[in-house]
């Protein structure tokens, strides 16, 4: 996958991917060499991925997910001058084949074909692939998915080839998408695709998720392998997606390689730090990953309209700074975040952290400056929300997590291959192969609640340390929406409390639970930003259509002019009878006249035509031409 360097001499050029002269930049020659960080003798090499087209896609009026937030963040990044400290790329969009490394061919083809104009002819597929309310069909859906996935895959590839230390793709992090269905505003799981790219060169990859929602799509993809450890800190209990129980630890070879830390409403910076840093430290010690992927969902910030945590911008960014401190190849991705001003603030600040630059609290003038009022500050402050995460509660969860990590015994070596599957596929394979071929580590408790599904292999896999190998796929059945929902595993005491209500997992739509602490004015501002973005896009499209119409009219006029000239020329061509008459007249004219011709008086001399040389440009006009 190739990428293109973006210009940053002007903010305008960062949105169209061209240089100041209008020519696209080569992927082999950076526009800006990152400057050294005086406070750090060994600054991180940062690759930052942005595609200006990402802001042109809209889920629809009133939908919480607004891709314009990525463009807002980028505007801050550029106007803070961070382009001087990192290389900026526009990644090649992911292809259908690349997406099919994880997703089913049928699902990818559906995303490629469906549009708002033909969606009514895909009624069955909409139900099958969970496309509808939360995950609507909108103009450019497939292109939007391609941009998101392309940035994550290219970032992973550059990390693997030691082209950078940190790769950033804020358009990625869509962690809910499943192998054969959309979920939670996510269609293509760019995270899984990025991790698969990392696994081509790295024996072990650690995935960390700080989104307020559980990273279910990524966990499910790698639930049966020890090549990837997933660790998610999230709200659990009557909250989307209803997964992420403390005792969800993986199955088969992946047992103990899924780590979930269920949290309650209102967690603060201090409480979050007391669990995040010790858990990640223990994982680093026991698992010893060679690369890290950090999903930086910003819906865990205070006041997010779909969140329920109370993290400040700096509390959220502390996670980025702590993970960075381990010095491992790091892929930073976006994710949730539904209060646009806060999303752009947090990710811009974390871009500065990655690049080794502390940003000025005063927001610089930028394309969206008016929306950051009235204080125009780079900050997200906590509110007075009650923290339901008691110290005892967090300590008990932490103790159980540490115990699970100790059971991993040692860091695994590269073994076998990684085939990302749904959990239901694992049960089907076990039943099909029989008990003799079953994984000895998969006990009866691993199978509870799993749904059978035909195995669907990805296009490429990891075999020992070899790169992916192409091979055929089999089967294409539908994934049951109930999927991996386990029956309630409530124990007496704290563990039952950890796992939520007595009803076990509760599947609730991602947009159904609103944050009572969210500021209603933020929603109004978000809608205004979105409306303005749509209006600008429509004006741009109308302008393009007008230019196209003018060009068409000009071409039509030229064609009519040519046709008229040809018609006039055709009228001057004499007919056969006219040719005969002209011949007789010419013969008569050649006969000598018997009468003398009368002399003409005052004959008019013939007109002499002179050719004037073209005017030479003046010095001023010549300079104008040069300019």
SULKAVEN-V84685 format. One record per residue. N is the residue number from 1. RES is the residue in three letters. D_CENTER is the distance of its C-alpha to the mean C-alpha in whole Angstrom. Layout:
BEGIN
n/res/d_center
N/RES/D_CENTER
N/RES/D_CENTER
END
This chain:
BEGIN
n/res/d_center
1/UNK/15
2/UNK/16
3/UNK/15
4/UNK/16
5/UNK/17
6/UNK/17
7/UNK/20
8/UNK/20
9/UNK/24
10/UNK/23
11/UNK/21
12/UNK/21
13/UNK/20
14/UNK/17
15/UNK/16
16/UNK/17
17/UNK/16
18/UNK/20
19/UNK/23
20/UNK/26
21/UNK/28
22/UNK/25
23/UNK/25
24/UNK/21
25/UNK/21
26/UNK/22
27/UNK/20
28/UNK/23
29/UNK/24
30/UNK/22
31/UNK/23
32/UNK/24
33/UNK/25
34/UNK/24
35/UNK/27
36/UNK/29
37/UNK/29
38/UNK/32
39/UNK/32
40/UNK/31
41/UNK/32
42/UNK/29
43/UNK/26
44/UNK/23
45/UNK/21
46/UNK/18
47/UNK/15
48/UNK/12
49/UNK/9
50/UNK/9
51/UNK/9
52/UNK/11
53/UNK/11
54/UNK/8
55/UNK/11
56/UNK/13
57/UNK/11
58/UNK/13
59/UNK/14
60/UNK/17
61/UNK/20
62/UNK/20
63/UNK/17
64/UNK/16
65/UNK/12
66/UNK/12
67/UNK/9
68/UNK/12
69/UNK/12
70/UNK/9
71/UNK/12
72/UNK/14
73/UNK/13
74/UNK/13
75/UNK/17
76/UNK/18
77/UNK/17
78/UNK/19
79/UNK/22
80/UNK/22
81/UNK/23
82/UNK/20
83/UNK/20
84/UNK/23
85/UNK/22
86/UNK/19
87/UNK/18
88/UNK/15
89/UNK/13
90/UNK/12
91/UNK/10
92/UNK/12
93/UNK/10
94/UNK/10
95/UNK/14
96/UNK/15
97/UNK/17
98/UNK/14
99/UNK/13
100/UNK/16
101/UNK/17
102/UNK/16
103/UNK/16
104/UNK/19
105/UNK/20
106/UNK/21
107/UNK/18
108/UNK/16
109/UNK/19
110/UNK/19
111/UNK/15
112/UNK/16
113/UNK/19
114/UNK/19
115/UNK/19
116/UNK/21
117/UNK/24
118/UNK/24
119/UNK/23
120/UNK/27
121/UNK/27
122/UNK/25
123/UNK/26
124/UNK/27
125/UNK/23
126/UNK/22
127/UNK/24
128/UNK/24
129/UNK/20
130/UNK/20
131/UNK/18
132/UNK/20
133/UNK/20
134/UNK/17
135/UNK/15
136/UNK/16
137/UNK/16
138/UNK/15
139/UNK/16
140/UNK/13
141/UNK/11
142/UNK/11
143/UNK/10
144/UNK/7
145/UNK/6
146/UNK/7
147/UNK/5
148/UNK/2
149/UNK/6
150/UNK/7
151/UNK/7
152/UNK/7
153/UNK/10
154/UNK/12
155/UNK/12
156/UNK/14
157/UNK/16
158/UNK/17
159/UNK/18
160/UNK/20
161/UNK/21
162/UNK/22
163/UNK/21
164/UNK/20
165/UNK/20
166/UNK/17
167/UNK/13
168/UNK/11
169/UNK/7
170/UNK/7
171/UNK/3
172/UNK/4
173/UNK/7
174/UNK/8
175/UNK/11
176/UNK/13
177/UNK/13
178/UNK/16
179/UNK/17
180/UNK/18
181/UNK/17
182/UNK/15
183/UNK/15
184/UNK/15
185/UNK/12
186/UNK/10
187/UNK/10
188/UNK/9
189/UNK/9
190/UNK/7
191/UNK/10
192/UNK/13
193/UNK/12
194/UNK/11
195/UNK/15
196/UNK/16
197/UNK/16
198/UNK/17
199/UNK/20
200/UNK/21
201/UNK/23
202/UNK/23
203/UNK/25
204/UNK/24
205/UNK/20
206/UNK/20
207/UNK/17
208/UNK/18
209/UNK/16
210/UNK/17
211/UNK/16
212/UNK/19
213/UNK/18
214/UNK/19
215/UNK/16
216/UNK/18
217/UNK/16
218/UNK/15
219/UNK/19
220/UNK/20
221/UNK/19
222/UNK/21
223/UNK/24
224/UNK/26
225/UNK/26
226/UNK/27
227/UNK/24
228/UNK/22
229/UNK/23
230/UNK/20
231/UNK/21
232/UNK/20
233/UNK/22
234/UNK/22
235/UNK/24
236/UNK/26
237/UNK/28
238/UNK/28
239/UNK/24
240/UNK/21
241/UNK/21
242/UNK/24
243/UNK/24
244/UNK/24
245/UNK/28
246/UNK/29
247/UNK/31
248/UNK/28
249/UNK/28
250/UNK/27
251/UNK/30
252/UNK/32
253/UNK/31
254/UNK/28
255/UNK/30
256/UNK/30
257/UNK/27
258/UNK/25
259/UNK/25
260/UNK/25
261/UNK/26
262/UNK/27
263/UNK/27
264/UNK/29
265/UNK/28
266/UNK/29
267/UNK/28
268/UNK/28
269/UNK/28
270/UNK/31
271/UNK/30
272/UNK/27
273/UNK/28
274/UNK/31
275/UNK/29
276/UNK/26
277/UNK/28
278/UNK/30
279/UNK/28
280/UNK/26
281/UNK/29
282/UNK/31
283/UNK/28
284/UNK/28
285/UNK/31
286/UNK/32
287/UNK/29
288/UNK/28
289/UNK/25
290/UNK/24
291/UNK/20
292/UNK/18
293/UNK/15
294/UNK/14
295/UNK/12
296/UNK/13
297/UNK/13
298/UNK/15
299/UNK/16
300/UNK/19
301/UNK/20
302/UNK/24
303/UNK/24
304/UNK/20
305/UNK/21
306/UNK/20
307/UNK/21
308/UNK/24
309/UNK/24
310/UNK/26
311/UNK/24
312/UNK/24
313/UNK/22
314/UNK/24
315/UNK/24
316/UNK/21
317/UNK/20
318/UNK/23
319/UNK/21
320/UNK/19
321/UNK/22
322/UNK/24
323/UNK/22
324/UNK/22
325/UNK/26
326/UNK/26
327/UNK/25
328/UNK/23
329/UNK/20
330/UNK/17
331/UNK/13
332/UNK/12
333/UNK/9
334/UNK/8
335/UNK/9
336/UNK/12
337/UNK/14
338/UNK/15
339/UNK/18
340/UNK/16
341/UNK/18
342/UNK/18
343/UNK/15
344/UNK/15
345/UNK/18
346/UNK/17
347/UNK/14
348/UNK/16
349/UNK/19
350/UNK/17
351/UNK/16
352/UNK/20
353/UNK/21
354/UNK/19
355/UNK/20
356/UNK/24
357/UNK/24
358/UNK/26
359/UNK/24
360/UNK/27
361/UNK/27
362/UNK/28
363/UNK/25
364/UNK/25
365/UNK/26
366/UNK/22
367/UNK/21
368/UNK/21
369/UNK/24
370/UNK/26
371/UNK/23
372/UNK/24
373/UNK/28
374/UNK/30
375/UNK/30
376/UNK/27
377/UNK/26
378/UNK/24
379/UNK/24
380/UNK/24
381/UNK/27
382/UNK/28
383/UNK/30
384/UNK/33
385/UNK/32
386/UNK/34
387/UNK/32
388/UNK/33
389/UNK/33
390/UNK/36
391/UNK/37
392/UNK/39
393/UNK/36
394/UNK/33
395/UNK/36
396/UNK/37
397/UNK/33
398/UNK/33
399/UNK/36
400/UNK/35
401/UNK/31
402/UNK/33
403/UNK/36
404/UNK/33
405/UNK/32
406/UNK/35
407/UNK/36
408/UNK/33
409/UNK/36
410/UNK/35
411/UNK/31
412/UNK/31
413/UNK/32
414/UNK/30
415/UNK/31
416/UNK/30
417/UNK/27
418/UNK/24
419/UNK/23
420/UNK/20
421/UNK/22
422/UNK/22
423/UNK/25
424/UNK/27
425/UNK/27
426/UNK/29
427/UNK/32
428/UNK/32
429/UNK/33
430/UNK/35
431/UNK/37
432/UNK/37
433/UNK/38
434/UNK/41
435/UNK/42
436/UNK/43
437/UNK/40
438/UNK/38
439/UNK/36
440/UNK/39
441/UNK/36
442/UNK/35
443/UNK/38
444/UNK/39
445/UNK/37
446/UNK/33
447/UNK/34
448/UNK/35
449/UNK/33
450/UNK/31
451/UNK/30
452/UNK/31
453/UNK/29
454/UNK/29
455/UNK/28
456/UNK/25
457/UNK/24
458/UNK/21
459/UNK/22
460/UNK/22
461/UNK/23
462/UNK/25
463/UNK/28
464/UNK/30
465/UNK/29
466/UNK/28
467/UNK/25
468/UNK/23
469/UNK/26
470/UNK/26
471/UNK/27
472/UNK/28
473/UNK/26
474/UNK/29
475/UNK/29
476/UNK/26
477/UNK/27
478/UNK/26
479/UNK/24
480/UNK/26
481/UNK/25
482/UNK/27
483/UNK/26
484/UNK/26
485/UNK/28
486/UNK/31
487/UNK/34
488/UNK/35
489/UNK/36
490/UNK/38
491/UNK/40
492/UNK/43
493/UNK/42
494/UNK/39
495/UNK/36
496/UNK/37
497/UNK/36
498/UNK/33
499/UNK/32
500/UNK/32
501/UNK/34
502/UNK/37
503/UNK/35
504/UNK/33
505/UNK/29
506/UNK/28
507/UNK/25
508/UNK/24
509/UNK/22
510/UNK/19
511/UNK/20
512/UNK/24
513/UNK/25
514/UNK/25
515/UNK/25
516/UNK/29
517/UNK/28
518/UNK/26
519/UNK/27
520/UNK/27
521/UNK/27
522/UNK/24
523/UNK/23
524/UNK/25
525/UNK/23
526/UNK/20
527/UNK/21
528/UNK/23
529/UNK/20
530/UNK/18
531/UNK/21
532/UNK/22
533/UNK/18
534/UNK/19
535/UNK/22
536/UNK/21
537/UNK/19
538/UNK/22
539/UNK/25
540/UNK/23
541/UNK/23
542/UNK/26
543/UNK/27
544/UNK/26
545/UNK/28
546/UNK/31
547/UNK/31
548/UNK/30
549/UNK/33
550/UNK/35
551/UNK/35
552/UNK/36
553/UNK/39
554/UNK/40
555/UNK/40
556/UNK/42
557/UNK/44
558/UNK/45
559/UNK/45
560/UNK/48
561/UNK/49
562/UNK/50
563/UNK/51
564/UNK/53
565/UNK/55
566/UNK/55
567/UNK/57
568/UNK/59
569/UNK/60
570/UNK/61
571/UNK/63
572/UNK/65
573/UNK/66
574/UNK/70
575/UNK/71
576/UNK/73
577/UNK/76
578/UNK/75
579/UNK/75
580/UNK/79
581/UNK/80
582/UNK/78
583/UNK/80
584/UNK/84
585/UNK/83
586/UNK/82
587/UNK/85
588/UNK/88
589/UNK/86
590/UNK/87
591/UNK/91
592/UNK/93
593/UNK/94
594/UNK/98
595/UNK/97
596/UNK/97
597/UNK/94
598/UNK/94
599/UNK/93
600/UNK/90
601/UNK/90
602/UNK/88
603/UNK/86
604/UNK/82
605/UNK/81
606/UNK/78
607/UNK/75
608/UNK/73
609/UNK/69
610/UNK/68
611/UNK/64
612/UNK/63
613/UNK/61
614/UNK/57
615/UNK/57
616/UNK/55
617/UNK/52
618/UNK/53
619/UNK/52
620/UNK/50
621/UNK/49
622/UNK/48
623/UNK/46
624/UNK/44
625/UNK/43
626/UNK/42
627/UNK/40
END
